Amino acid sequence: MKYFKSTKIQNYLVRILATMIVVIIISCSMTIDSVVQPPSVNGGEIIPVTLNVKIETNEGQTSKLMIAVLVPKIWKASQKIKASFTSSVSSGPQQMTLIPAGTAAPKGNGLDWPAYLANKIGNGGNLINDWEWIAFYSNADYALGGNKTETATVSLQIPTTDDNVAFKLGYVVANSTDGLSGTDRYGSYFTGCFRVNGSGDLIDFCNPQLATVEPRTSQDNDIVTINFDAGVATNKLETSSAIYLCGKGFTTRGDSVVVCAANQQSKLTSLGAGRWRMDIWPRQFFMQTNDTTHLTRIEYYFTDITGNVKVGYGGGNTPFVFTFKCQ
């Protein structure tokens, strides 16, 4: 009986000790309490963003503040974003600097910050794989006392391009000591679908894409891949055993060329699970390759073998549009 009591006491002490260890380990908890940003901007404008951050400690630590932003690659924003903050442990605006690619993130198993963020945080539900994380460190280290609650207000100026984009922006706050080593060590925040009202075809990261063209930036003399995902949204071709491309090419002459025959040239290849693809050389597909004119854009549908069933944007009757342009 004495042994039984002793064992119970030992187990109890072990649990207390384990709890104490956890409390000691959790030295810096960070959260993003709120994000202030407009719902949209016009193409080429700056997105002003404010992050309200809370930092709680139970033991002292000296670290740099890390802020990361998830943006479309097309913005090429890494060298253009401006980041700064004010805080309860500093005086006046504090500057931040881009963390160079290849700089190992703390406790990140050798990964740099962009790769570490992609693996740990993800992409916030953006459906086109053309995004990037951009990370910044504060220029100075800051000493935080134990058992303190501090605040920071982060200001970001994010430049956009003239592209027409719908995207879910993401933000992460962490420090240069703990990194992303535990869910209590960092804060993350993803917005709803943000719009940049620019020009050209809508690049929609937010909604399921029945059709995509890769690469998105190409000319009519490049080989492009047209993808159709029949299973991503309800449409009239989701159970079809064969899919064909029906398109119209618009030329620099101001006329158009229609190619809409269900044949081997226009047939897509099945990848399984309702996914289809087709590699085309647009100039060859829509007109003679020795023609001196060029295609400016194509409008296209997907059809069954009869050509009577057509699927366009959103599964409806509006054609998909792809505009050719240089990098």
C-alpha positions as CSV (number, residue, x, y, z in Angstrom):
1,M,0.0,0.0,0.0
2,K,2.8,2.4,0.8
3,Y,4.4,1.6,-2.6
4,F,1.1,2.4,-4.3
5,K,0.9,5.8,-2.6
6,S,4.5,6.5,-3.4
7,T,4.0,5.7,-7.0
8,K,0.9,8.0,-7.2
9,I,2.9,10.8,-5.5
10,Q,5.8,10.3,-8.0
11,N,3.4,10.4,-11.0
12,Y,1.8,13.6,-9.6
13,L,5.2,15.2,-9.2
14,V,6.2,14.2,-12.7
15,R,3.1,15.9,-14.1
16,I,3.8,19.0,-12.1
17,L,7.4,19.0,-13.3
18,A,6.3,18.5,-16.9
19,T,3.9,21.5,-16.6
20,M,6.6,23.6,-15.1
21,I,9.0,22.7,-18.0
22,V,6.3,23.6,-20.6
23,V,5.8,27.0,-18.8
24,I,9.6,27.6,-18.9
25,I,9.9,26.7,-22.5
26,I,7.1,29.0,-23.6
27,S,9.1,32.2,-23.3
28,C,7.5,34.4,-26.0
29,S,4.0,34.1,-27.2
30,M,3.1,36.3,-30.2
31,T,-0.3,37.0,-31.8
32,I,-1.7,39.2,-34.5
33,D,-4.8,40.6,-32.9
34,S,-6.1,42.5,-35.9
35,V,-5.2,43.6,-39.5
36,V,-6.3,46.9,-41.0
37,Q,-6.3,47.1,-44.8
38,P,-8.6,48.3,-47.5
39,P,-10.8,45.7,-49.3
40,S,-9.3,46.7,-52.7
41,V,-7.0,49.0,-54.6
42,N,-6.6,50.0,-58.2
43,G,-3.8,48.4,-60.2
44,G,-0.4,49.9,-59.5
45,E,-1.4,51.4,-56.1
46,I,0.2,50.8,-52.8
47,I,-1.7,48.6,-50.2
48,P,-1.4,50.2,-46.8
49,V,-1.6,47.6,-44.0
50,T,-1.5,47.8,-40.2
51,L,-0.9,44.8,-38.0
52,N,-1.7,45.1,-34.3
53,V,0.6,42.6,-32.5
54,K,0.7,41.4,-28.9
55,I,3.8,39.8,-27.3
56,E,3.6,37.9,-24.0
57,T,6.7,36.6,-22.2
58,N,7.4,34.6,-19.0
59,E,11.1,34.9,-19.2
60,G,13.5,37.4,-20.6
61,Q,14.6,37.3,-24.3
62,T,16.5,39.5,-26.7
63,S,15.5,39.0,-30.4
64,K,14.7,40.7,-33.6
65,L,11.1,41.0,-34.7
66,M,10.2,39.1,-37.8
67,I,7.3,40.0,-40.1
68,A,6.3,38.0,-43.2
69,V,3.8,38.8,-46.0
70,L,2.2,36.4,-48.5
71,V,1.8,38.0,-51.9
72,P,1.4,37.0,-55.6
73,K,4.8,36.5,-57.3
74,I,3.6,38.7,-60.2
75,W,3.9,41.8,-58.0
76,K,7.7,41.2,-57.6
77,A,7.4,42.9,-54.3
78,S,10.4,41.7,-52.3
79,Q,12.6,44.7,-53.0
80,K,9.7,47.2,-52.8
81,I,7.7,46.5,-49.7
82,K,8.4,49.0,-46.9
83,A,8.1,47.7,-43.3
84,S,8.4,49.5,-40.0
85,F,6.8,49.4,-36.6
86,T,6.3,51.2,-33.3
87,S,6.2,49.3,-30.0
88,S,5.9,49.6,-26.2
89,V,9.6,48.7,-25.9
90,S,11.0,51.2,-28.4
91,S,11.0,54.9,-29.1
92,G,9.6,56.1,-32.4
93,P,9.3,54.2,-35.8
94,Q,11.6,51.2,-36.0
95,Q,12.8,50.1,-39.5
96,M,12.8,46.6,-40.9
97,T,15.0,45.0,-43.6
98,L,14.3,42.2,-46.1
99,I,15.8,38.9,-45.0
100,P,17.9,37.7,-48.0
101,A,16.9,34.4,-49.6
102,G,18.9,31.6,-48.2
103,T,19.2,33.0,-44.7
104,A,18.4,30.0,-42.4
105,A,15.4,30.5,-40.2
106,P,15.9,29.7,-36.5
107,K,14.9,26.2,-35.6
108,G,13.9,25.7,-39.3
109,N,16.0,22.5,-40.0
110,G,18.1,24.5,-42.5
111,L,15.2,26.0,-44.4
112,D,15.3,29.7,-45.2
113,W,12.3,31.9,-44.1
114,P,10.3,31.7,-47.4
115,A,10.5,27.8,-47.5
116,Y,10.0,27.5,-43.7
117,L,6.9,29.7,-43.9
118,A,5.5,27.8,-46.9
119,N,6.0,24.4,-45.2
120,K,4.7,25.5,-41.8
121,I,2.0,28.2,-42.6
122,G,1.0,27.2,-46.1
123,N,-0.7,29.5,-48.7
124,G,-3.9,30.6,-47.0
125,G,-6.1,28.8,-49.4
126,N,-4.8,30.5,-52.6
127,L,-5.6,28.1,-55.4
128,I,-2.9,29.1,-58.0
129,N,0.6,28.0,-57.1
130,D,2.3,31.3,-57.9
131,W,2.7,33.0,-54.5
132,E,5.6,33.8,-52.3
133,W,6.4,34.6,-48.6
134,I,8.6,37.7,-48.1
135,A,10.1,38.1,-44.7
136,F,11.7,41.0,-42.8
137,Y,13.8,41.4,-39.6
138,S,13.9,44.5,-37.5
139,N,17.1,46.3,-37.8
140,A,17.7,46.2,-34.1
141,D,17.4,43.5,-31.4
142,Y,15.0,44.2,-28.5
143,A,15.2,43.0,-24.9
144,L,11.9,41.8,-23.4
145,G,11.6,41.2,-19.7
146,G,9.9,38.2,-18.1
147,N,6.2,38.1,-17.3
148,K,5.5,41.1,-19.6
149,T,2.9,41.9,-22.2
150,E,4.1,44.2,-24.9
151,T,2.5,45.5,-28.1
152,A,3.7,46.5,-31.6
153,T,2.0,48.3,-34.4
154,V,3.4,47.2,-37.8
155,S,3.1,49.3,-40.9
156,L,3.4,47.8,-44.3
157,Q,3.4,49.5,-47.7
158,I,2.8,46.7,-50.3
159,P,3.2,47.7,-54.0
160,T,1.0,46.1,-56.6
161,T,1.2,46.0,-60.4
162,D,-1.4,46.9,-63.0
163,D,-2.5,43.2,-63.2
164,N,-6.1,42.3,-62.4
165,V,-5.8,40.1,-59.3
166,A,-7.9,38.4,-56.6
167,F,-5.7,37.1,-53.8
168,K,-5.8,36.2,-50.1
169,L,-3.0,38.1,-48.4
170,G,-1.3,36.5,-45.4
171,Y,0.8,37.8,-42.5
172,V,3.0,36.2,-39.9
173,V,4.8,37.6,-36.9
174,A,7.6,35.8,-35.0
175,N,11.1,36.5,-33.7
176,S,14.7,35.6,-34.5
177,T,15.1,33.3,-31.6
178,D,12.1,31.0,-31.6
179,G,11.1,31.1,-35.3
180,L,8.1,28.9,-35.9
181,S,9.1,26.3,-33.4
182,G,5.7,26.1,-31.8
183,T,2.2,27.4,-32.5
184,D,2.5,29.6,-29.4
185,R,5.7,31.3,-30.7
186,Y,4.2,33.0,-33.7
187,G,1.0,34.6,-34.9
188,S,-0.5,34.2,-38.4
189,Y,-3.4,36.0,-40.1
190,F,-5.0,35.5,-43.5
191,T,-7.5,37.9,-45.1
192,G,-10.5,37.3,-47.2
193,C,-10.2,37.7,-51.0
194,F,-8.4,41.0,-51.7
195,R,-8.9,42.7,-55.1
196,V,-6.5,44.7,-57.2
197,N,-8.7,46.2,-60.0
198,G,-6.2,46.3,-62.7
199,S,-6.1,45.5,-66.4
200,G,-6.1,42.3,-68.4
201,D,-7.5,38.9,-67.5
202,L,-8.5,38.3,-63.9
203,I,-5.9,36.2,-62.1
204,D,-8.2,34.6,-59.5
205,F,-6.3,32.9,-56.7
206,C,-9.5,32.8,-54.5
207,N,-12.0,30.7,-56.5
208,P,-11.8,27.2,-57.9
209,Q,-10.2,27.3,-61.4
210,L,-11.9,25.2,-64.1
211,A,-9.3,26.4,-66.5
212,T,-5.8,27.7,-66.3
213,V,-3.1,28.6,-68.9
214,E,0.6,28.1,-68.0
215,P,2.8,30.0,-68.1
216,R,0.4,32.9,-67.4
217,T,2.8,35.4,-69.1
218,S,3.5,34.2,-72.6
219,Q,3.3,35.1,-76.3
220,D,1.6,33.5,-79.2
221,N,4.8,31.9,-80.4
222,D,5.4,30.1,-77.0
223,I,4.2,26.6,-76.1
224,V,1.5,26.9,-73.5
225,T,-0.4,24.4,-71.4
226,I,-4.2,24.7,-71.2
227,N,-5.6,22.9,-68.1
228,F,-9.2,21.9,-67.4
229,D,-10.2,20.6,-63.9
230,A,-13.7,19.1,-64.4
231,G,-13.9,18.0,-60.8
232,V,-13.2,21.4,-59.1
233,A,-16.7,22.8,-59.6
234,T,-20.1,21.6,-61.0
235,N,-20.2,21.7,-64.8
236,K,-21.7,20.0,-67.8
237,L,-18.5,18.1,-68.7
238,E,-17.6,16.7,-65.2
239,T,-18.5,13.1,-66.3
240,S,-17.4,13.3,-69.9
241,S,-15.0,10.7,-71.2
242,A,-13.4,13.0,-73.8
243,I,-12.8,16.8,-73.8
244,Y,-12.0,19.1,-76.7
245,L,-10.8,22.7,-77.0
246,C,-13.0,25.1,-79.0
247,G,-11.3,28.5,-79.4
248,K,-11.2,31.8,-81.2
249,G,-7.9,33.6,-81.7
250,F,-7.9,37.4,-82.2
251,T,-5.1,38.9,-84.3
252,T,-3.2,42.1,-84.7
253,R,-5.0,42.6,-88.0
254,G,-8.2,43.1,-86.0
255,D,-9.9,39.8,-87.3
256,S,-10.4,36.5,-85.6
257,V,-9.8,32.8,-86.4
258,V,-12.1,30.1,-85.0
259,V,-10.9,26.5,-84.4
260,C,-13.7,24.4,-83.0
261,A,-13.6,20.9,-84.5
262,A,-13.6,17.9,-82.2
263,N,-10.6,16.1,-83.6
264,Q,-7.3,14.7,-82.5
265,Q,-5.6,18.2,-82.7
266,S,-8.1,19.7,-80.3
267,K,-8.4,16.7,-77.9
268,L,-7.2,17.1,-74.3
269,T,-5.3,14.4,-72.5
270,S,-6.8,12.9,-69.3
271,L,-4.6,13.1,-66.2
272,G,-7.2,11.3,-64.1
273,A,-9.5,12.5,-61.3
274,G,-11.3,14.8,-63.7
275,R,-8.1,16.7,-64.7
276,W,-7.2,17.3,-68.4
277,R,-4.5,19.2,-70.2
278,M,-3.4,20.2,-73.6
279,D,-0.1,21.6,-74.9
280,I,-0.5,24.0,-77.9
281,W,1.6,26.3,-80.0
282,P,-1.0,29.1,-80.4
283,R,0.3,30.4,-83.7
284,Q,0.2,27.0,-85.2
285,F,-3.1,26.0,-83.7
286,F,-5.0,29.1,-84.8
287,M,-3.2,30.2,-88.1
288,Q,-0.3,29.6,-90.4
289,T,3.1,29.9,-88.6
290,N,4.5,32.0,-91.5
291,D,1.9,34.7,-91.1
292,T,3.4,38.0,-90.1
293,T,0.5,38.9,-87.8
294,H,0.3,37.8,-84.2
295,L,-2.4,36.7,-81.8
296,T,-3.4,39.2,-79.1
297,R,-5.7,36.9,-77.1
298,I,-7.7,33.8,-77.3
299,E,-11.2,33.1,-76.1
300,Y,-12.1,29.4,-75.5
301,Y,-14.5,26.8,-74.3
302,F,-14.3,23.1,-73.5
303,T,-16.7,20.8,-75.4
304,D,-17.7,17.2,-75.7
305,I,-17.3,15.3,-78.9
306,T,-20.6,16.5,-80.3
307,G,-19.6,20.2,-79.8
308,N,-23.1,20.8,-78.4
309,V,-22.0,20.9,-74.7
310,K,-19.8,23.8,-73.9
311,V,-18.2,24.9,-70.6
312,G,-16.8,28.3,-70.1
313,Y,-15.9,30.6,-67.1
314,G,-17.6,29.4,-63.9
315,G,-19.1,26.5,-65.8
316,G,-21.3,28.8,-67.8
317,N,-21.5,30.2,-71.3
318,T,-18.9,33.0,-71.0
319,P,-15.7,32.0,-72.7
320,F,-12.4,31.7,-70.8
321,V,-10.0,34.5,-71.9
322,F,-6.2,34.5,-72.2
323,T,-4.3,37.6,-73.3
324,F,-0.8,37.2,-74.7
325,K,1.8,39.6,-73.2
326,C,5.6,39.9,-72.6
327,Q,7.2,39.3,-69.3
